[in-house]
Amino acid sequence: MTDQNDLLFERARAVIPGGVNSPVRAFKAVGGTPRFIQRAQGAYFWDANDKRYIDYIGSWGPMILGHGHPAVVEAVQKAVLEGFSYGAPTEREIELAEAILALVPSMEMVRLVSSGTEAAMSALRLARGATGRKTIVKFEGCYHGHADALLVKAGSGLATFGNPTSAGVPPEVVQHTLVLEYNNLQQLEEAFALHGSDIACLMIEAIAGNMNFVRATPAFAKRCRELCTQHGALLIFDEVMTGFRVGLHGAQGVLGITPDLTVLGKVIGGGMPLAAFGGPRAIMEQLAPLGPVYQAGTLSGNPVATACGLATLKEISKPGFYEALAKKTRTLVDGLKAAAAAEGQPFNADSEGGMFGFFLMNELPQNYATVMTTDNAQFNALFHGLLDRGVYIAPALYEAGFVSAAHSEDDIAATIAAARDIFSKR
Ligand SMILES: *Cc1c(COP(=O)(O)O)cnc(C)c1O
Protein backbone atom coordinates (compact mmCIF):
# COMPACT_ATOMS: atom_id res chain seq x y z
CA MET A 1 0.00 0.00 0.00
CA THR A 2 1.29 3.49 -0.77
CA ASP A 3 1.92 5.49 2.33
CA GLN A 4 -0.15 8.66 1.97
CA ASN A 5 2.05 10.43 4.55
CA ASP A 6 5.09 9.84 2.34
CA LEU A 7 3.27 11.25 -0.69
CA LEU A 8 2.10 14.31 1.19
CA PHE A 9 5.55 14.90 2.69
CA GLU A 10 7.08 14.83 -0.77
CA ARG A 11 4.48 17.30 -2.08
CA ALA A 12 4.90 19.51 0.98
CA ARG A 13 8.68 19.64 0.68
CA ALA A 14 8.38 20.98 -2.85
CA VAL A 15 6.46 24.06 -1.72
CA ILE A 16 7.08 24.56 2.01
CA PRO A 17 10.62 24.67 3.51
CA GLY A 18 11.18 21.24 5.05
CA GLY A 19 7.55 20.41 4.30
CA VAL A 20 6.34 21.98 7.55
CA ASN A 21 5.25 25.34 8.91
CA SER A 22 6.95 24.88 12.28
CA PRO A 23 10.25 22.96 12.52
CA VAL A 24 9.54 20.34 15.23
CA ARG A 25 6.72 18.87 13.10
CA ALA A 26 9.27 17.62 10.59
CA PHE A 27 10.42 14.62 12.73
CA LYS A 28 14.01 15.74 12.14
CA ALA A 29 15.09 14.69 15.65
CA VAL A 30 13.48 11.24 15.52
CA GLY A 31 13.69 10.47 11.80
CA GLY A 32 10.92 9.09 9.60
CA THR A 33 7.99 10.69 7.85
CA PRO A 34 5.80 13.17 9.70
CA ARG A 35 2.18 12.10 9.98
CA PHE A 36 -0.17 14.39 8.05
CA ILE A 37 -3.31 14.72 10.12
CA GLN A 38 -6.66 14.72 8.38
CA ARG A 39 -9.08 14.94 11.32
CA ALA A 40 -9.32 14.74 15.08
CA GLN A 41 -11.95 13.96 17.68
CA GLY A 42 -11.67 13.72 21.45
CA ALA A 43 -8.31 12.19 22.43
CA TYR A 44 -7.52 10.97 18.92
CA PHE A 45 -6.40 12.09 15.52
CA TRP A 46 -6.12 10.22 12.26
CA ASP A 47 -3.30 10.50 9.75
CA ALA A 48 -3.46 10.44 5.95
CA ASN A 49 -3.52 6.60 5.98
CA ASP A 50 -6.52 6.80 8.29
CA LYS A 51 -4.45 5.36 11.14
CA ARG A 52 -5.67 6.46 14.55
CA TYR A 53 -3.38 7.81 17.27
CA ILE A 54 -3.94 8.66 20.92
CA ASP A 55 -2.82 12.29 20.87
CA TYR A 56 -0.47 13.44 23.66
CA ILE A 57 0.47 16.67 21.94
CA GLY A 58 -2.91 18.34 21.77
CA SER A 59 -1.55 20.93 19.34
CA TRP A 60 1.34 21.45 21.83
CA GLY A 61 -0.99 22.25 24.67
CA PRO A 62 -4.10 24.13 23.54
CA MET A 63 -6.48 21.17 23.17
CA ILE A 64 -7.03 20.69 26.89
CA LEU A 65 -10.65 19.63 26.33
CA GLY A 66 -9.69 17.22 23.58
CA HIS A 67 -10.56 17.79 19.95
CA GLY A 68 -14.00 18.94 18.83
CA HIS A 69 -15.54 19.61 22.24
CA PRO A 70 -19.25 20.22 21.44
CA ALA A 71 -19.58 23.47 23.41
CA VAL A 72 -16.48 24.93 21.76
CA VAL A 73 -17.51 23.83 18.28
CA GLU A 74 -20.90 25.43 18.80
CA ALA A 75 -19.40 28.73 19.98
CA VAL A 76 -17.02 28.84 17.01
CA GLN A 77 -19.76 27.99 14.48
CA LYS A 78 -21.94 30.75 15.87
CA ALA A 79 -19.09 33.26 15.78
CA VAL A 80 -18.13 32.40 12.20
CA LEU A 81 -21.62 33.24 11.01
CA GLU A 82 -21.34 36.67 12.62
CA GLY A 83 -18.15 37.55 10.74
CA PHE A 84 -14.48 36.54 10.71
CA SER A 85 -12.77 39.79 11.58
CA TYR A 86 -13.72 43.44 11.82
CA GLY A 87 -10.65 45.46 12.78
CA ALA A 88 -12.84 47.19 15.34
CA PRO A 89 -13.50 46.33 19.00
CA THR A 90 -16.05 43.75 20.14
CA GLU A 91 -17.81 42.86 23.39
CA ARG A 92 -16.31 39.37 23.24
CA GLU A 93 -12.81 40.80 23.72
CA ILE A 94 -13.98 42.40 26.98
CA GLU A 95 -15.57 39.12 28.06
CA LEU A 96 -12.37 37.18 27.41
CA ALA A 97 -10.25 39.84 29.14
CA GLU A 98 -12.58 39.74 32.16
CA ALA A 99 -12.48 35.93 32.23
CA ILE A 100 -8.66 35.87 32.13
CA LEU A 101 -8.27 38.55 34.80
CA ALA A 102 -10.72 36.75 37.07
CA LEU A 103 -8.53 33.63 36.95
CA VAL A 104 -5.07 35.25 37.09
CA PRO A 105 -5.07 37.65 40.05
CA SER A 106 -1.61 39.08 39.24
CA MET A 107 -3.09 40.64 36.07
CA GLU A 108 -5.16 43.82 36.27
CA MET A 109 -5.19 44.47 32.53
CA VAL A 110 -4.52 42.33 29.52
CA ARG A 111 -3.82 42.84 25.84
CA LEU A 112 -4.83 40.15 23.35
CA VAL A 113 -2.54 39.17 20.47
CA SER A 114 -2.34 36.27 18.02
CA SER A 115 0.64 34.13 19.04
CA GLY A 116 2.81 33.34 22.03
CA THR A 117 5.81 34.74 20.20
CA GLU A 118 4.03 38.04 19.72
CA ALA A 119 2.91 38.13 23.36
CA ALA A 120 6.39 37.42 24.77
CA MET A 121 8.04 39.89 22.40
CA SER A 122 5.53 42.58 23.37
CA ALA A 123 5.90 41.89 27.10
CA LEU A 124 9.64 42.31 26.69
CA ARG A 125 9.24 45.64 24.91
CA LEU A 126 6.81 46.77 27.58
CA ALA A 127 9.22 45.78 30.35
CA ARG A 128 12.02 47.73 28.71
CA GLY A 129 9.74 50.69 28.06
CA ALA A 130 8.34 50.73 31.58
CA THR A 131 11.73 50.44 33.31
CA GLY A 132 13.80 52.46 30.85
CA ARG A 133 16.40 49.64 30.98
CA LYS A 134 17.86 47.37 28.32
CA THR A 135 19.13 44.14 29.89
CA ILE A 136 16.98 41.03 29.92
CA VAL A 137 17.61 37.79 31.78
CA LYS A 138 16.48 34.44 30.44
CA PHE A 139 17.35 30.80 31.13
CA GLU A 140 18.89 28.11 28.98
CA GLY A 141 16.19 25.68 27.83
CA CYS A 142 13.30 28.12 28.29
CA TYR A 143 11.58 29.06 25.04
CA HIS A 144 9.73 32.33 24.68
CA GLY A 145 8.93 32.31 20.99
CA HIS A 146 11.22 33.38 18.20
CA ALA A 147 11.67 37.13 18.69
CA ASP A 148 15.27 38.09 17.83
CA ALA A 149 16.33 39.15 21.33
CA LEU A 150 15.20 35.78 22.75
CA LEU A 151 16.96 33.50 20.26
CA VAL A 152 20.10 33.38 22.28
CA LYS A 153 22.36 30.94 24.08
CA ALA A 154 24.75 31.51 26.95
CA GLY A 155 27.96 33.39 26.28
CA SER A 156 31.33 32.31 27.63
CA GLY A 157 30.87 33.83 31.05
CA LEU A 158 28.52 35.81 33.21
CA ALA A 159 30.11 39.13 32.44
CA THR A 160 29.53 38.46 28.75
CA PHE A 161 26.17 38.37 27.08
CA GLY A 162 24.60 35.75 24.84
CA ASN A 163 25.20 34.54 21.30
CA PRO A 164 22.43 34.22 18.70
CA THR A 165 21.05 30.70 18.17
CA SER A 166 19.71 31.56 14.72
CA ALA A 167 21.24 32.92 11.57
CA GLY A 168 19.77 36.30 10.78
CA VAL A 169 20.04 37.57 14.34
CA PRO A 170 22.89 40.07 14.55
CA PRO A 171 25.00 39.75 17.75
CA GLU A 172 24.13 43.39 18.52
CA VAL A 173 20.47 42.40 18.89
CA VAL A 174 21.21 39.91 21.68
CA GLN A 175 23.95 41.93 23.32
CA HIS A 176 21.57 42.87 26.13
CA THR A 177 20.31 39.34 26.76
CA LEU A 178 21.86 37.43 29.68
CA VAL A 179 21.35 33.66 29.54
CA LEU A 180 21.65 31.78 32.83
CA GLU A 181 21.38 28.15 33.83
CA TYR A 182 17.92 27.15 35.08
CA ASN A 183 17.78 26.45 38.83
CA ASN A 184 21.32 27.76 39.33
CA LEU A 185 20.96 30.07 42.34
CA GLN A 186 24.58 31.12 42.38
CA GLN A 187 24.53 32.32 38.76
CA LEU A 188 21.30 34.16 39.44
CA GLU A 189 22.81 35.98 42.42
CA GLU A 190 25.93 36.86 40.45
CA ALA A 191 23.98 38.17 37.47
CA PHE A 192 21.97 40.54 39.64
CA ALA A 193 25.03 41.57 41.63
CA LEU A 194 26.84 42.44 38.39
CA HIS A 195 24.03 43.87 36.26
CA GLY A 196 21.08 44.49 38.65
CA SER A 197 20.56 48.18 37.94
CA ASP A 198 20.49 47.54 34.16
CA ILE A 199 18.03 44.62 34.22
CA ALA A 200 14.63 45.47 32.75
CA CYS A 201 13.17 42.04 33.29
CA LEU A 202 13.74 38.40 34.04
CA MET A 203 11.65 36.10 31.86
CA ILE A 204 11.10 32.51 32.92
CA GLU A 205 8.97 29.42 32.35
CA ALA A 206 8.46 28.68 36.04
CA ILE A 207 7.50 25.15 35.08
CA ALA A 208 9.51 24.69 31.91
CA GLY A 209 7.87 22.80 29.08
CA ASN A 210 10.34 23.44 26.32
CA MET A 211 13.15 21.34 27.81
CA ASN A 212 10.81 18.42 28.37
CA PHE A 213 9.31 19.07 31.85
CA VAL A 214 11.52 20.76 34.43
CA ARG A 215 10.27 22.60 37.48
CA ALA A 216 11.95 25.65 38.91
CA THR A 217 12.65 24.72 42.52
CA PRO A 218 10.51 26.75 44.96
CA ALA A 219 13.69 28.37 46.35
CA PHE A 220 14.85 29.37 42.86
CA ALA A 221 11.48 30.81 41.84
CA LYS A 222 11.27 32.70 45.12
CA ARG A 223 14.75 34.15 44.66
CA CYS A 224 13.85 35.30 41.12
CA ARG A 225 10.94 37.24 42.64
CA GLU A 226 13.05 38.71 45.45
CA LEU A 227 15.94 39.81 43.24
CA CYS A 228 13.63 41.45 40.69
CA THR A 229 11.85 43.38 43.44
CA GLN A 230 15.13 44.37 45.08
CA HIS A 231 16.66 45.65 41.83
CA GLY A 232 13.57 47.24 40.28
CA ALA A 233 13.36 44.67 37.46
CA LEU A 234 10.11 43.15 36.26
CA LEU A 235 9.50 39.43 36.76
CA ILE A 236 7.82 37.98 33.68
CA PHE A 237 6.27 34.53 33.87
CA ASP A 238 5.96 33.07 30.40
CA GLU A 239 2.89 30.94 30.93
CA VAL A 240 2.12 30.37 27.26
CA MET A 241 2.37 26.66 27.96
CA THR A 242 1.56 26.43 31.67
CA GLY A 243 -1.30 28.96 31.76
CA PHE A 244 -4.60 27.08 32.33
CA ARG A 245 -2.64 23.85 31.72
CA VAL A 246 -0.89 23.03 35.01
CA GLY A 247 -3.86 24.40 36.94
CA LEU A 248 -6.57 27.05 36.76
CA HIS A 249 -4.14 29.71 37.98
CA GLY A 250 -1.07 28.61 36.04
CA ALA A 251 2.45 28.03 37.33
CA GLN A 252 2.14 31.18 39.46
CA GLY A 253 -0.77 29.52 41.26
CA VAL A 254 1.19 26.30 41.73
CA LEU A 255 4.26 28.10 43.06
CA GLY A 256 2.41 30.83 44.93
CA ILE A 257 4.47 33.59 43.32
CA THR A 258 3.13 36.83 41.86
CA PRO A 259 4.96 37.91 38.71
CA ASP A 260 4.80 41.47 37.38
CA LEU A 261 3.85 40.45 33.85
CA THR A 262 2.31 37.22 32.61
CA VAL A 263 2.43 35.90 29.06
CA LEU A 264 -0.36 33.56 27.97
CA GLY A 265 -1.19 31.60 24.81
CA LYS A 266 -2.01 28.03 23.79
CA VAL A 267 -4.97 27.05 26.06
CA ILE A 268 -6.54 30.54 26.08
CA GLY A 269 -7.22 30.18 22.35
CA GLY A 270 -8.53 26.62 22.64
CA GLY A 271 -6.75 25.81 19.36
CA MET A 272 -7.28 29.16 17.60
CA PRO A 273 -4.49 31.76 17.15
CA LEU A 274 -4.80 33.72 20.36
CA ALA A 275 -2.35 34.82 23.05
CA ALA A 276 -2.12 37.58 25.62
CA PHE A 277 0.09 39.45 28.03
CA GLY A 278 -0.89 41.40 31.09
CA GLY A 279 -0.05 42.74 34.51
CA PRO A 280 -0.64 45.71 36.80
CA ARG A 281 -2.60 48.65 35.43
CA ALA A 282 0.27 51.13 35.87
CA ILE A 283 2.52 49.01 33.65
CA MET A 284 -0.10 48.03 31.08
CA GLU A 285 -1.11 51.67 30.62
CA GLN A 286 2.35 52.31 29.19
CA LEU A 287 1.05 50.62 26.02
CA ALA A 288 -0.25 52.51 22.99
CA PRO A 289 -2.72 54.17 22.61
CA LEU A 290 -2.33 55.34 26.25
CA GLY A 291 1.43 55.21 26.60
CA PRO A 292 4.67 55.35 24.64
CA VAL A 293 5.21 51.58 24.11
CA TYR A 294 3.95 50.62 20.67
CA GLN A 295 2.13 47.35 20.04
CA ALA A 296 -0.62 46.47 17.55
CA GLY A 297 -2.20 43.68 15.50
CA THR A 298 -4.65 43.42 12.57
CA LEU A 299 -6.16 40.17 13.86
CA SER A 300 -5.67 40.81 17.60
CA GLY A 301 -8.74 39.83 19.63
CA ASN A 302 -10.17 38.10 16.56
CA PRO A 303 -13.90 37.40 17.08
CA VAL A 304 -13.73 33.70 16.13
CA ALA A 305 -10.58 33.08 18.20
CA THR A 306 -12.04 34.85 21.25
CA ALA A 307 -15.25 32.79 20.95
CA CYS A 308 -13.14 29.63 20.95
CA GLY A 309 -11.05 30.82 23.90
CA LEU A 310 -14.06 31.91 25.94
CA ALA A 311 -15.88 28.62 25.42
CA THR A 312 -12.71 26.76 26.42
CA LEU A 313 -12.19 28.85 29.57
CA LYS A 314 -15.81 28.25 30.54
CA GLU A 315 -15.34 24.49 30.44
CA ILE A 316 -12.04 24.43 32.32
CA SER A 317 -13.43 26.71 35.05
CA LYS A 318 -16.01 24.09 36.03
CA PRO A 319 -15.48 22.66 39.54
CA GLY A 320 -13.26 19.59 39.64
CA PHE A 321 -11.91 19.99 36.11
CA TYR A 322 -8.22 20.20 37.07
CA GLU A 323 -8.49 17.64 39.87
CA ALA A 324 -9.76 15.08 37.34
CA LEU A 325 -7.21 16.08 34.71
CA ALA A 326 -4.31 15.98 37.17
CA LYS A 327 -5.38 12.58 38.48
CA LYS A 328 -5.56 11.16 34.98
CA THR A 329 -2.15 12.58 34.07
CA ARG A 330 -0.73 11.20 37.33
CA THR A 331 -2.14 7.76 36.47
CA LEU A 332 -0.31 7.89 33.14
CA VAL A 333 2.96 8.99 34.72
CA ASP A 334 2.78 6.42 37.55
CA GLY A 335 1.84 3.68 35.09
CA LEU A 336 4.78 4.49 32.83
CA LYS A 337 7.12 4.50 35.82
CA ALA A 338 5.83 1.10 36.96
CA ALA A 339 6.12 -0.33 33.43
CA ALA A 340 9.72 0.89 33.16
CA ALA A 341 10.59 -0.47 36.60
CA ALA A 342 9.09 -3.88 35.71
CA GLU A 343 11.28 -4.06 32.60
CA GLY A 344 14.43 -2.64 34.17
CA GLN A 345 14.35 0.53 32.05
CA PRO A 346 15.94 3.59 33.69
CA PHE A 347 13.08 6.05 33.83
CA ASN A 348 11.55 8.95 35.72
CA ALA A 349 8.59 11.20 35.11
CA ASP A 350 6.71 14.14 36.57
CA SER A 351 3.46 15.97 35.94
CA GLU A 352 1.41 18.97 37.03
CA GLY A 353 -2.21 19.34 36.01
CA GLY A 354 -2.52 18.14 32.43
CA MET A 355 1.17 18.48 31.54
CA PHE A 356 3.83 15.80 31.94
CA GLY A 357 7.36 14.83 31.04
CA PHE A 358 9.32 11.61 31.20
CA PHE A 359 13.03 10.90 31.08
CA LEU A 360 14.96 7.77 30.16
CA MET A 361 17.11 8.24 33.27
CA ASN A 362 16.58 7.72 36.97
CA GLU A 363 16.85 11.35 38.02
CA LEU A 364 14.50 14.24 37.29
CA PRO A 365 16.68 16.83 35.51
CA GLN A 366 17.01 20.31 36.99
CA ASN A 367 18.31 22.05 33.90
CA TYR A 368 18.70 21.89 30.12
CA ALA A 369 22.17 20.33 30.08
CA THR A 370 20.95 17.33 32.08
CA VAL A 371 17.84 16.90 29.91
CA MET A 372 20.10 16.81 26.87
CA THR A 373 22.16 13.90 28.27
CA THR A 374 19.19 11.66 27.31
CA ASP A 375 20.24 8.92 24.88
CA ASN A 376 18.79 10.02 21.53
CA ALA A 377 18.68 6.55 20.01
CA GLN A 378 16.76 5.19 23.00
CA PHE A 379 14.25 8.00 22.89
CA ASN A 380 13.78 7.62 19.15
CA ALA A 381 13.16 3.88 19.50
CA LEU A 382 10.51 4.59 22.13
CA PHE A 383 8.94 7.33 20.01
CA HIS A 384 8.66 5.14 16.90
CA GLY A 385 7.55 2.13 18.94
CA LEU A 386 4.70 4.17 20.38
CA LEU A 387 3.85 5.65 17.00
CA ASP A 388 3.58 2.15 15.48
CA ARG A 389 1.27 1.21 18.34
CA GLY A 390 -1.01 4.20 17.73
CA VAL A 391 0.35 6.52 20.44
CA TYR A 392 1.57 9.95 19.35
CA ILE A 393 3.99 11.75 21.69
CA ALA A 394 6.12 14.78 20.88
CA PRO A 395 8.76 13.94 18.24
CA ALA A 396 11.69 15.27 20.30
CA LEU A 397 13.02 14.40 23.74
CA TYR A 398 13.06 18.03 24.87
CA GLU A 399 9.30 18.50 24.60
CA ALA A 400 6.59 18.06 27.24
CA GLY A 401 3.44 15.95 26.87
CA PHE A 402 -0.21 16.85 27.31
CA VAL A 403 -3.25 14.94 28.50
CA SER A 404 -6.74 16.24 27.75
CA ALA A 405 -10.08 15.86 29.48
CA ALA A 406 -11.08 13.58 26.61
CA HIS A 407 -8.45 10.90 27.34
CA SER A 408 -10.17 7.85 28.83
CA GLU A 409 -8.86 5.35 31.37
CA ASP A 410 -8.63 2.88 28.50
CA ASP A 411 -6.48 5.31 26.48
CA ILE A 412 -4.12 5.71 29.42
CA ALA A 413 -3.98 1.95 30.04
CA ALA A 414 -3.32 1.26 26.33
CA THR A 415 -0.49 3.81 26.37
CA ILE A 416 1.15 2.25 29.42
CA ALA A 417 0.82 -1.25 27.90
CA ALA A 418 2.40 -0.03 24.64
CA ALA A 419 5.33 1.49 26.54
CA ARG A 420 5.85 -1.66 28.61
CA ASP A 421 5.85 -3.77 25.43
CA ILE A 422 8.57 -1.52 23.98
CA PHE A 423 10.64 -1.55 27.21
CA SER A 424 10.44 -5.37 27.29
CA LYS A 425 11.88 -5.66 23.77
CA ARG A 426 14.83 -3.35 24.31
C1 LIG B 1 4.70 27.85 22.59
C2 LIG B 1 5.41 28.80 23.45
C3 LIG B 1 5.72 30.10 23.02
C4 LIG B 1 5.48 30.56 21.62
O1 LIG B 1 4.13 30.57 21.28
P1 LIG B 1 3.71 30.54 19.72
O2 LIG B 1 2.23 30.66 19.77
O3 LIG B 1 4.21 29.23 19.19
O4 LIG B 1 4.37 31.70 19.08
C5 LIG B 1 6.29 30.98 23.92
N1 LIG B 1 6.56 30.60 25.17
C6 LIG B 1 6.30 29.34 25.62
C7 LIG B 1 6.61 28.99 27.04
C8 LIG B 1 5.74 28.41 24.77
O5 LIG B 1 5.53 27.16 25.21
The ligand as an ORCA input file, in Angstrom:
! r2SCAN-3c Opt
* xyz 0 1
  C       4.698     27.847     22.588
  C       5.412     28.797     23.448
  C       5.721     30.104     23.018
  C       5.477     30.559     21.616
  O       4.127     30.566     21.283
  P       3.713     30.541     19.723
  O       2.226     30.660     19.765
  O       4.207     29.231     19.193
  O       4.373     31.699     19.082
  C       6.294     30.978     23.921
  N       6.557     30.596     25.166
  C       6.303     29.343     25.621
  C       6.605     28.994     27.041
  C       5.735     28.409     24.774
  O       5.526     27.161     25.210
*
